[in-house]
Amino acid sequence: MELRVIEKTDTELRIEIAGEDHTFMNVLKGVLLETDDVAAATYDMNPEQSGGQTEPVLTVKSESGDPLDVLADAAESITDRTDALRDAVKAA
């Protein structure tokens, strides 16, 4: 996975996440939207709407925190959830 920051302010981040598809991006967006400090989270993969870009571009707007920290917390939450699922499957 390759990340490229396109634009970053104190409360907004636009970052390209190369090599990912809708499956991963929907999970990431969903976890971000569950986060208290997130005002908005969306992604775009449509080349017609984005000037030819084909890699997903995630946009995160936070209420007050650093959006990179918010993204890192979301990634950790995904890891925790997948670990819990794996443990439950092994125990089943």
C-alpha positions in Angstrom: 0.0 0.0 0.0 1.4 3.4 -1.0 0.1 6.6 0.5 0.5 10.1 -1.0 -0.7 13.2 0.8 -2.3 15.4 -1.7 -3.4 18.2 0.6 -3.3 18.6 4.4 -4.5 21.4 6.7 -5.1 21.3 10.5 -8.5 19.6 10.1 -8.6 18.3 6.5 -6.7 15.6 4.7 -6.8 14.4 1.1 -4.6 11.3 0.6 -4.2 8.9 -2.3 -4.2 5.2 -1.2 -2.7 3.3 -4.1 -3.6 -0.3 -4.9 -6.8 -0.4 -2.9 -10.4 -1.0 -4.1 -13.9 -0.2 -3.0 -13.9 -3.1 -0.5 -11.1 -1.6 1.6 -12.1 2.0 1.1 -15.7 1.4 2.3 -14.4 -0.3 5.4 -12.0 2.6 6.1 -14.6 5.2 5.4 -17.1 3.4 7.6 -14.7 3.3 10.6 -13.8 6.9 10.1 -17.5 7.9 10.1 -17.9 6.1 13.5 -15.2 8.3 15.0 -16.4 11.2 17.2 -13.8 13.7 15.9 -14.7 13.1 12.2 -17.0 15.6 10.6 -16.8 13.9 7.2 -15.1 11.1 5.4 -15.4 10.1 1.8 -13.4 8.7 -1.1 -13.4 9.0 -4.9 -12.2 6.5 -7.4 -14.1 7.7 -10.5 -11.7 8.9 -13.2 -14.4 10.8 -15.0 -15.1 12.9 -12.0 -11.5 13.3 -10.9 -9.6 14.3 -14.0 -8.3 10.8 -14.8 -7.2 9.7 -11.4 -7.7 6.0 -10.9 -6.3 5.4 -7.4 -8.7 6.1 -4.5 -8.4 9.5 -2.9 -9.7 9.6 0.7 -10.9 12.9 2.2 -11.1 13.2 6.0 -12.4 16.3 7.8 -11.9 16.3 11.5 -13.7 18.5 14.1 -10.5 19.6 15.8 -7.8 16.9 15.7 -5.0 16.2 13.3 -6.6 14.2 10.4 -3.5 12.0 10.1 -3.9 11.0 13.7 -7.6 10.3 13.1 -6.7 8.1 10.1 -4.1 6.2 12.1 -6.7 5.6 14.8 -9.1 4.3 12.3 -6.5 1.9 10.8 -5.8 0.6 14.4 -9.5 0.1 14.9 -9.7 -2.0 11.7 -6.8 -4.1 12.9 -8.4 -4.6 16.3 -11.7 -5.7 14.7 -10.1 -8.1 12.2 -8.1 -9.6 15.0 -11.3 -10.1 17.1 -13.0 -11.7 14.1 -10.1 -14.1 13.5 -10.0 -15.1 17.1 -13.8 -15.7 17.1 -13.5 -17.8 13.9 -10.7 -19.9 15.5 -12.8 -20.4 18.6 -15.9 -21.5 16.7 
